[in-house]
Amino acid sequence: MDKKYTFEIPVSWTVCTDLEIKAGSLKEAIEIANASPLPTGGDYLDASFEVGCAEEANESVLEAIKVDQTPLKELPTLIGSLETDEAKDRLKERLTEEG
């Protein structure tokens, strides 16, 4: 059986709703809305779900390696999951140094 790894992948999506703001002007209402806590409820904006940036995902892989203390001989299987050449090079350097 293939070993399974745990990754924390950053994701985001958009929710649309209205805030009811009492203010003396539109400018003031916008300022109050910008300083307000996130509202609850709302509607999901279709097709707004996306996986976070590649660099954040790469950091998740590298952090998982540290947290899980994955044996270095198993790490080559993770290189293919990294999105940028820089992250791949960092992992390869670690394998060379410690392996």
PyMOL commands that set and color helices and strands:
alter all, ss='L'
color gray80, all
select helices_A, chain A and resi 26-35+54-68+72-74+76-79+85-98
alter helices_A, ss='H'
color red, helices_A
select strands_A, chain A and resi 11-12+15-16+43-44+50-51
alter strands_A, ss='S'
color yellow, strands_A
deselect
rebuild
show_as cartoon
